[in-house]
Amino acid sequence: MQPPGRRLATARRQGEYFMSSPAQSIQTNPQFSAEERAAVYRAIHTRRDVRGQFLPDPVPDEVLARVLTAAHHAPSVGFMQPWDFIVVRAPEVKQKVNQAFRLAHAEAELMFEEGKRATYRKLKLEGILEAPINLCVTCDRRRNGPVVVGRTHIAAMDLYSSVCAVQNLWLAARAEGLGVGWVSIFHQQALRDALGIPREIIPVAYLCIGYVSHFYDRPELEAAGWLPRLALGELLHFDRWQGEADAAGTALLARLDDADPARG
Ligand SMILES: Cc1cc2c(cc1C)N(C[C@H](O)[C@H](O)[C@H](O)COP(=O)(O)O)c1[nH]c(=O)[nH]c(=O)c1N2
């Protein structure tokens, strides 16, 4: 609890802030048309993790600016905006990142049980050198000081916020016809070293970005028989973890297949 004098000063400062900030206005066109709604769902359902279909075609700056801006408009805990974006085009930097991937990839293979190693070896899991643009999305956990609205009790919220930026970018990129592939098979420090990232900054995502020859209609890991898509109905819980579906739950479950373009 602050002493009364300090409390008053803080309240006055906050009052000044709220009084001096422009009045909040409301969105004038809040509804999406049916076509706009369909376009959003199309981006969601046709987004893919792209590893091997990159074309060398350059990505125009105005397109890259749009997808970066989409990332920057992601939600973030306490409006912390903990992200930075490292745009990587230099071949020598990509080479260093690629070496870091190769090392971790060789280690990763040995972590799977023997029966799966041959399949793992065949998977293409990055497009670092082929993609014209690589992008590292980071998280600065110290941004705006130690106490952040919404992160007071669960520290990882800042990391989740940077992931929200990644997802915004991924969907915007799909709408632009750009493929994005997330590569996470690295020692974190090796990625920091390759990109000159300071110790206190967390590299959250390393993304390969570029135009593509085609998008697959299903996740590559699903098509390769690595894992199937789980049934959403088996992942829904009602009121509590062990909760069974009541009438309302059953009605919702009956609607799920129609909502999924791959099943409906
Ligand atoms: C946090 C995280 C990390 C990774 C991935 C994703 C996410 C969310 N994915 C992509 C992942 O394999 C892919 O999203 C799923 O297989 C589903 O496929 P679609 O994204 O729907 O095409 C991924 N893919 C890959 O080839 N190499 C990788 O290192 C990673 N790492």
The ligand as an SDF file (V2000), in Angstrom:
LIG
                    3D

 31 33  0  0  0  0  0  0  0  0999 V2000
    5.4800  -24.0720  -31.7760 C   0  0  0  0  0  0  0  0  0  0  0  0
    5.6110  -24.7750  -33.1070 C   0  0  0  0  0  0  0  0  0  0  0  0
    6.8340  -25.2890  -33.4880 C   0  0  0  0  0  0  0  0  0  0  0  0
    6.9580  -25.9500  -34.7120 C   0  0  0  0  0  0  0  0  0  0  0  0
    5.8230  -26.0940  -35.5460 C   0  0  0  0  0  0  0  0  0  0  0  0
    4.6010  -25.5220  -35.1540 C   0  0  0  0  0  0  0  0  0  0  0  0
    4.4830  -24.8850  -33.9550 C   0  0  0  0  0  0  0  0  0  0  0  0
    3.1510  -24.2930  -33.5660 C   0  0  0  0  0  0  0  0  0  0  0  0
    5.9520  -26.7440  -36.7440 N   0  0  0  0  0  0  0  0  0  0  0  0
    4.7820  -26.9170  -37.6080 C   0  0  0  0  0  0  0  0  0  0  0  0
    3.9130  -28.0860  -37.1900 C   0  0  0  0  0  0  0  0  0  0  0  0
    4.5370  -29.3020  -37.4990 O   0  0  0  0  0  0  0  0  0  0  0  0
    2.5610  -27.9400  -37.9310 C   0  0  0  0  0  0  0  0  0  0  0  0
    1.9630  -26.7510  -37.5140 O   0  0  0  0  0  0  0  0  0  0  0  0
    1.6260  -29.0970  -37.6460 C   0  0  0  0  0  0  0  0  0  0  0  0
    2.1630  -30.2850  -38.1440 O   0  0  0  0  0  0  0  0  0  0  0  0
    0.2570  -28.8740  -38.2790 C   0  0  0  0  0  0  0  0  0  0  0  0
    0.3860  -28.6010  -39.6480 O   0  0  0  0  0  0  0  0  0  0  0  0
   -0.1790  -27.2660  -40.3020 P   0  0  0  0  0  0  0  0  0  0  0  0
    0.4920  -26.1160  -39.6030 O   0  0  0  0  0  0  0  0  0  0  0  0
   -1.6550  -27.2340  -40.0610 O   0  0  0  0  0  0  0  0  0  0  0  0
    0.1720  -27.3460  -41.7490 O   0  0  0  0  0  0  0  0  0  0  0  0
    7.1980  -27.1660  -37.1800 C   0  0  0  0  0  0  0  0  0  0  0  0
    7.3370  -27.7420  -38.4200 N   0  0  0  0  0  0  0  0  0  0  0  0
    8.5500  -28.1500  -38.8590 C   0  0  0  0  0  0  0  0  0  0  0  0
    8.6450  -28.6560  -39.9790 O   0  0  0  0  0  0  0  0  0  0  0  0
    9.6610  -27.9590  -38.0890 N   0  0  0  0  0  0  0  0  0  0  0  0
    9.6010  -27.4170  -36.8490 C   0  0  0  0  0  0  0  0  0  0  0  0
   10.6130  -27.2760  -36.1970 O   0  0  0  0  0  0  0  0  0  0  0  0
    8.3290  -26.9990  -36.3650 C   0  0  0  0  0  0  0  0  0  0  0  0
    8.1850  -26.4380  -35.1410 N   0  0  0  0  0  0  0  0  0  0  0  0
  1  2  1  0
  2  3  1  0
  2  7  2  0
  3  4  2  0
  4  5  1  0
  4 31  1  0
  5  6  2  0
  5  9  1  0
  6  7  1  0
  7  8  1  0
  9 10  1  0
  9 23  1  0
 10 11  1  0
 11 12  1  0
 11 13  1  0
 13 14  1  0
 13 15  1  0
 15 16  1  0
 15 17  1  0
 17 18  1  0
 18 19  1  0
 19 20  2  0
 19 21  1  0
 19 22  1  0
 23 24  1  0
 23 30  2  0
 24 25  1  0
 25 26  2  0
 25 27  1  0
 27 28  1  0
 28 29  2  0
 28 30  1  0
 30 31  1  0
M  END
$$$$
